[in-house]
Amino acid sequence: MFIQTEALPDASRMKFFPGEAVLHSGVAEFGDEEAAQRSPLAVRLFKIDGICGVTFYKDFITVMRDKEADWQVLKPMI
């Protein structure tokens, strides 16, 4: 699966476009691993070292990284 990315003004966040719907409507925000327990995808993303936040929108996902993490390392894993 090819997933497009888009940098955001906040360098700690990046958009990921999977090419298919992520949610039917609304927004789902996961600020930590505990909150992620309600979503299998969010759980998997939080298992990647350096991820500290995930937000699902209808057509894309926004991922937040720790300051020490590098997008060049994280993007292929995400």
C-alpha positions in Angstrom: 0.0 0.0 0.0 1.4 3.4 -1.0 0.6 6.1 1.6 1.2 9.7 0.8 2.5 12.1 3.5 2.3 15.8 4.0 4.5 17.9 6.3 2.7 20.3 8.6 3.9 23.7 10.0 4.4 22.0 13.4 7.4 19.8 12.6 6.4 17.3 15.3 3.3 16.3 13.3 2.8 14.8 9.9 -0.3 13.8 7.8 -0.6 10.4 6.3 -3.1 9.7 3.5 -3.8 6.0 3.1 -6.0 6.4 0.0 -9.1 5.1 1.7 -11.5 6.2 4.4 -10.1 6.2 7.9 -13.3 7.1 9.7 -16.9 7.4 8.4 -17.3 10.8 10.1 -15.9 12.9 12.9 -12.4 12.8 14.5 -10.8 10.3 16.9 -7.9 11.5 18.9 -5.5 9.3 20.9 -3.1 11.2 23.2 -1.5 8.1 24.7 -1.3 4.3 24.6 -4.1 4.0 27.1 -6.5 6.0 24.9 -5.4 4.0 21.9 -6.8 0.8 23.3 -10.2 1.5 21.6 -8.6 1.3 18.1 -6.4 -1.6 16.8 -4.7 0.8 14.3 -3.9 3.3 17.0 -2.5 0.6 19.2 -0.2 -0.5 16.4 1.0 3.0 15.8 1.8 3.6 19.4 4.0 0.5 19.4 6.4 2.4 17.1 9.1 4.0 19.3 8.8 7.8 19.0 5.1 8.1 18.4 3.3 10.2 21.1 0.0 11.0 19.5 -2.4 9.9 16.8 -5.5 11.6 15.4 -7.8 10.0 12.8 -9.9 12.0 10.4 -12.1 10.9 7.5 -9.4 10.7 4.9 -6.1 11.0 6.7 -4.2 10.3 10.0 -2.1 12.8 11.8 0.8 11.4 13.8 2.8 13.3 16.4 6.4 12.3 17.2 8.7 12.8 20.1 11.2 15.6 19.7 14.1 13.0 19.5 12.4 10.9 16.8 13.2 11.4 13.1 10.5 11.3 10.4 12.9 9.6 8.0 13.0 6.6 10.3 9.3 6.8 11.4 7.6 7.2 8.0 8.4 3.7 6.6 7.3 2.1 9.9 4.0 4.1 10.0 
